[in-house]
Amino acid sequence: MSDDTDDHVYLSLAEGHDDGDSRWAFGTGFEDPLHGVDTSVPDGVDPAEVAAVCLALGDDALVSAQRLAQWCTRAPELEEEVALANIGLDLLGQARLLYARCGQVDGSGRGEDAYAYTRDAADFRNVRLAELPDTDFAFCVVRLLVLSSWRLALFGRLALAADPVLAAVAAKGVAELAYHRQYAADWALRLGDGTEESHRRMRAALAEVAPYLDEVLEAEPPFAVRADQAGPSGDARHTGDADAVRRETLDVLGQVLSAAGLDLPAVPALPGSGRRGEHTGHLAPLLAELQSVARAHPEATW
């Protein structure tokens, strides 16, 4: 095992994301995150682009939440089962808000259930990494580390988006995603710097995830949904700088994996993109499970 200094290298990831109440691990409050937010689309912002961003990020969250729900009764310990379920609920909450905004601005007037339950796999725009089945707990940890690190870097910038609703959803999600990332980083260190078997499984999980990494890092929102804003030193910074999101994500992964005695494999990226509706064969069965009740009883209410 590493010494205490190495063990806690990854803890710096939480700096700057403390909500001041450590009793509530998941950053989920009871206040309406959109209370008082103007839902009109500002001048100069293309509603179609806002809708496309909300749909893609909503799909990422919904599919990820469904994969996490499959750990109920299967997680290594009850505490981890509860933690994964709560992370999934955070993502489900983000999906609901993003789908609701999508229905407001895409001209369809559809509600969140329509996006979740009535679309086929080819209509989803989630990154493919989110839909892959979990081979073991190590894979769950690595995937969560990648997706939460990327999503936190992105949401931190989208909190300054020109669209006020997207900005509010992103700002609310930052505290949640900071915990998701910290949870994954904690387990990555424990497994990577644990037993020979846990280290082997983490290396295998990284090899599975690595071919999908470029797709995740390139899944950037369109320019027009974002806004320029001066940074603390007065320099202009752009909220959606794709290179900045990529650098931040890779820096976090490098820091965590180094502390865990692991490396990110250098492998070719897989062609295709879920953002274009190009999915693996794993998404359709996942959606069939998710949508079965809603499709069987389309008019049901409760």
C-alpha positions as CSV (number, residue, x, y, z in Angstrom):
1,M,0.0,0.0,0.0
2,S,1.1,3.6,-0.6
3,D,1.9,5.9,2.3
4,D,-0.7,8.4,3.6
5,T,0.5,11.2,1.3
6,D,-0.1,9.1,-1.8
7,D,-3.3,7.7,-0.4
8,H,-4.8,11.2,-0.2
9,V,-3.5,12.7,-3.4
10,Y,-7.0,12.3,-5.0
11,L,-8.7,14.0,-2.1
12,S,-7.8,17.4,-3.6
13,L,-10.3,16.7,-6.3
14,A,-13.1,17.7,-3.8
15,E,-11.6,21.1,-3.1
16,G,-13.8,23.9,-4.3
17,H,-16.9,21.7,-4.4
18,D,-17.9,21.6,-0.8
19,D,-21.5,22.5,-0.3
20,G,-20.9,23.1,3.4
21,D,-23.1,20.3,4.6
22,S,-21.2,17.0,4.6
23,R,-24.2,15.1,6.0
24,W,-25.9,15.2,2.6
25,A,-23.4,13.3,0.4
26,F,-25.3,13.7,-2.9
27,G,-25.8,17.4,-3.2
28,T,-29.5,17.0,-3.6
29,G,-31.7,19.6,-1.9
30,F,-35.5,20.0,-1.7
31,E,-35.6,23.4,-3.4
32,D,-36.7,23.8,-7.0
33,P,-33.4,24.4,-8.9
34,L,-35.2,26.4,-11.5
35,H,-37.2,28.6,-9.1
36,G,-37.1,32.2,-10.3
37,V,-35.2,31.3,-13.5
38,D,-36.5,32.9,-16.7
39,T,-37.3,30.1,-19.1
40,S,-37.4,32.2,-22.2
41,V,-34.6,31.6,-24.7
42,P,-32.3,34.6,-24.8
43,D,-31.7,36.6,-28.1
44,G,-28.9,35.1,-30.1
45,V,-29.3,31.6,-28.7
46,D,-30.6,29.0,-31.1
47,P,-33.4,27.0,-29.4
48,A,-32.5,23.9,-31.6
49,E,-29.0,23.9,-30.3
50,V,-30.2,24.2,-26.7
51,A,-32.5,21.3,-27.3
52,A,-29.8,19.2,-28.8
53,V,-27.5,19.8,-25.9
54,C,-30.2,19.1,-23.3
55,L,-31.2,15.9,-25.1
56,A,-27.7,14.5,-25.4
57,L,-26.8,15.3,-21.8
58,G,-30.2,14.0,-20.6
59,D,-29.7,10.8,-22.5
60,D,-26.2,10.3,-20.9
61,A,-27.7,10.7,-17.5
62,L,-30.7,8.5,-18.0
63,V,-28.8,5.6,-19.5
64,S,-26.1,5.9,-16.8
65,A,-28.8,5.9,-14.1
66,Q,-30.3,2.7,-15.5
67,R,-26.9,1.0,-15.5
68,L,-26.3,2.0,-11.9
69,A,-29.8,0.8,-10.9
70,Q,-28.7,-2.7,-12.0
71,W,-26.3,-2.8,-9.1
72,C,-29.2,-3.0,-6.6
73,T,-28.8,-6.3,-4.8
74,R,-25.5,-6.9,-6.6
75,A,-23.1,-4.4,-5.1
76,P,-20.2,-5.6,-2.9
77,E,-21.7,-4.2,0.3
78,L,-25.0,-2.6,1.3
79,E,-23.3,0.8,1.7
80,E,-22.1,0.7,-1.9
81,E,-25.5,-0.4,-3.1
82,V,-27.1,2.7,-1.4
83,A,-24.3,5.0,-2.7
84,L,-24.7,3.8,-6.3
85,A,-28.5,4.0,-6.1
86,N,-28.2,7.6,-4.9
87,I,-25.7,8.5,-7.6
88,G,-28.2,7.1,-10.1
89,L,-31.0,9.1,-8.6
90,D,-28.9,12.3,-9.0
91,L,-28.4,11.5,-12.6
92,L,-32.1,10.7,-13.1
93,G,-32.9,14.1,-11.6
94,Q,-30.6,15.8,-14.1
95,A,-32.2,13.9,-16.9
96,R,-35.6,15.0,-15.9
97,L,-34.6,18.7,-15.9
98,L,-32.8,18.4,-19.2
99,Y,-35.6,16.6,-20.9
100,A,-38.1,19.2,-19.6
101,R,-36.0,22.0,-21.0
102,C,-35.7,20.1,-24.3
103,G,-39.5,19.9,-24.6
104,Q,-39.8,23.7,-23.9
105,V,-37.4,24.7,-26.7
106,D,-37.6,22.1,-29.4
107,G,-41.2,23.1,-30.4
108,S,-42.6,19.7,-29.6
109,G,-44.1,20.5,-26.2
110,R,-43.2,16.9,-25.1
111,G,-42.8,16.1,-21.4
112,E,-39.9,14.3,-19.9
113,D,-41.6,10.9,-20.0
114,A,-41.9,11.1,-23.8
115,Y,-38.2,11.4,-24.2
116,A,-37.4,8.6,-21.7
117,Y,-40.0,6.1,-22.7
118,T,-41.2,6.5,-26.3
119,R,-37.9,6.8,-28.3
120,D,-36.1,3.8,-29.8
121,A,-32.3,3.3,-29.4
122,A,-31.5,5.0,-32.7
123,D,-33.1,8.2,-31.4
124,F,-30.9,8.3,-28.3
125,R,-27.8,10.6,-28.3
126,N,-25.9,9.3,-25.3
127,V,-22.2,8.4,-25.5
128,R,-21.7,4.7,-26.0
129,L,-19.6,4.3,-22.8
130,A,-22.8,4.9,-20.7
131,E,-24.7,2.0,-22.3
132,L,-22.0,-0.7,-21.9
133,P,-23.0,-3.5,-19.4
134,D,-20.9,-3.7,-16.2
135,T,-18.6,-6.7,-16.4
136,D,-17.7,-6.2,-12.7
137,F,-17.5,-3.6,-9.9
138,A,-14.1,-2.4,-11.2
139,F,-15.7,-1.5,-14.6
140,C,-18.4,0.3,-12.8
141,V,-15.8,2.4,-10.9
142,V,-13.7,3.2,-14.0
143,R,-16.7,4.2,-16.1
144,L,-18.1,6.4,-13.3
145,L,-14.7,8.0,-12.8
146,V,-14.5,8.9,-16.5
147,L,-18.0,10.0,-17.0
148,S,-18.3,12.0,-13.8
149,S,-14.9,13.7,-14.3
150,W,-15.9,14.7,-17.8
151,R,-19.4,15.8,-16.9
152,L,-18.2,17.8,-13.9
153,A,-15.7,19.7,-16.1
154,L,-18.4,20.3,-18.6
155,F,-21.1,21.4,-16.2
156,G,-18.7,23.8,-14.5
157,R,-18.6,25.6,-17.7
158,L,-22.2,25.2,-18.7
159,A,-23.1,26.9,-15.4
160,L,-22.2,30.1,-17.4
161,A,-24.2,29.1,-20.5
162,A,-26.2,31.8,-22.3
163,D,-29.4,29.8,-21.8
164,P,-30.5,30.4,-18.2
165,V,-32.2,27.1,-17.7
166,L,-29.3,25.0,-18.9
167,A,-27.0,27.2,-16.7
168,A,-29.2,26.5,-13.7
169,V,-29.3,22.8,-14.3
170,A,-25.6,22.7,-14.7
171,A,-25.0,24.7,-11.6
172,K,-27.2,22.4,-9.5
173,G,-25.4,19.4,-11.0
174,V,-21.9,20.5,-10.1
175,A,-22.2,19.6,-6.4
176,E,-23.7,16.2,-7.2
177,L,-21.1,15.4,-9.8
178,A,-18.3,16.4,-7.5
179,Y,-19.4,13.7,-5.1
180,H,-19.8,11.2,-7.9
181,R,-16.2,11.8,-9.0
182,Q,-14.9,11.6,-5.5
183,Y,-16.7,8.3,-4.8
184,A,-15.2,6.8,-8.0
185,A,-11.8,8.2,-7.2
186,D,-11.9,6.7,-3.7
187,W,-12.7,3.3,-5.1
188,A,-10.2,3.5,-7.9
189,L,-7.5,4.1,-5.4
190,R,-8.7,1.2,-3.1
191,L,-8.9,-1.3,-6.0
192,G,-5.9,-0.1,-7.9
193,D,-3.6,0.0,-4.9
194,G,-5.3,-3.0,-3.2
195,T,-4.8,-6.7,-3.9
196,E,-3.2,-8.3,-6.9
197,E,-6.7,-9.4,-8.1
198,S,-8.3,-6.0,-7.6
199,H,-5.4,-4.3,-9.4
200,R,-5.8,-6.8,-12.3
201,R,-9.5,-6.1,-12.6
202,M,-8.9,-2.3,-12.7
203,R,-6.4,-2.7,-15.5
204,A,-8.9,-4.9,-17.4
205,A,-11.6,-2.3,-16.8
206,L,-9.4,0.5,-18.1
207,A,-8.7,-1.5,-21.2
208,E,-12.4,-1.9,-21.8
209,V,-13.2,1.8,-21.3
210,A,-10.2,3.4,-23.1
211,P,-11.5,2.9,-26.7
212,Y,-14.6,4.9,-25.8
213,L,-12.7,7.8,-24.1
214,D,-12.2,10.0,-27.2
215,E,-15.9,9.9,-28.0
216,V,-16.7,11.2,-24.5
217,L,-14.1,13.9,-24.6
218,E,-15.3,15.1,-28.0
219,A,-19.0,15.2,-27.0
220,E,-19.1,19.0,-26.7
221,P,-22.2,21.2,-26.9
222,P,-22.5,23.7,-29.8
223,F,-20.9,27.1,-29.6
224,A,-24.1,29.1,-29.6
225,V,-25.5,27.8,-26.3
226,R,-22.5,29.2,-24.4
227,A,-21.5,32.7,-23.3
228,D,-18.1,34.4,-22.8
229,Q,-17.3,35.6,-19.3
230,A,-14.4,37.3,-17.7
231,G,-12.3,35.1,-15.4
232,P,-11.1,36.1,-11.9
233,S,-8.1,37.9,-13.3
234,G,-10.1,39.7,-15.9
235,D,-9.0,37.5,-18.8
236,A,-11.8,36.3,-21.2
237,R,-12.5,32.7,-20.8
238,H,-15.0,30.6,-22.8
239,T,-17.4,28.4,-20.9
240,G,-17.4,25.7,-23.6
241,D,-13.7,25.4,-24.5
242,A,-13.5,21.8,-25.7
243,D,-9.8,21.7,-25.2
244,A,-10.2,22.9,-21.6
245,V,-12.8,20.3,-20.8
246,R,-10.6,17.6,-22.3
247,R,-7.5,18.8,-20.4
248,E,-9.3,19.0,-17.1
249,T,-10.8,15.5,-17.5
250,L,-7.5,13.9,-18.5
251,D,-5.7,15.7,-15.7
252,V,-8.1,14.3,-13.1
253,L,-7.8,10.8,-14.6
254,G,-4.1,11.0,-14.6
255,Q,-4.0,12.2,-11.0
256,V,-6.3,9.5,-9.7
257,L,-4.7,6.6,-11.7
258,S,-1.2,7.6,-10.8
259,A,-2.1,7.5,-7.1
260,A,-3.7,4.1,-7.7
261,G,-0.6,2.7,-9.5
262,L,-2.5,2.5,-12.8
263,D,-2.1,3.9,-16.3
264,L,-4.6,4.8,-18.9
265,P,-4.0,2.5,-21.9
266,A,-3.1,4.2,-25.2
267,V,-5.4,2.4,-27.6
268,P,-7.1,3.5,-30.9
269,A,-10.5,5.1,-30.5
270,L,-13.5,3.1,-31.7
271,P,-15.2,4.6,-34.8
272,G,-18.7,6.0,-34.5
273,S,-20.5,8.1,-32.0
274,G,-23.6,7.7,-29.9
275,R,-24.1,11.5,-30.4
276,R,-25.0,10.5,-34.0
277,G,-27.3,7.7,-33.0
278,E,-24.6,5.0,-33.6
279,H,-24.9,2.7,-30.6
280,T,-23.7,-0.7,-29.5
281,G,-26.1,-3.7,-29.4
282,H,-26.4,-3.2,-25.6
283,L,-28.6,-0.1,-25.7
284,A,-31.8,-1.6,-27.2
285,P,-32.1,-4.3,-24.5
286,L,-31.4,-1.8,-21.8
287,L,-34.1,0.5,-23.1
288,A,-36.5,-2.4,-23.5
289,E,-36.2,-3.0,-19.7
290,L,-36.5,0.7,-18.9
291,Q,-39.5,1.3,-21.1
292,S,-41.4,-1.9,-20.7
293,V,-44.1,-0.7,-18.3
294,A,-44.6,2.7,-19.9
295,R,-45.0,1.1,-23.4
296,A,-47.3,-1.6,-22.1
297,H,-49.5,1.0,-20.4
298,P,-49.0,4.2,-22.4
299,E,-51.9,6.1,-20.8
300,A,-51.4,5.0,-17.2
301,T,-51.0,7.6,-14.5
302,W,-50.1,7.2,-10.8
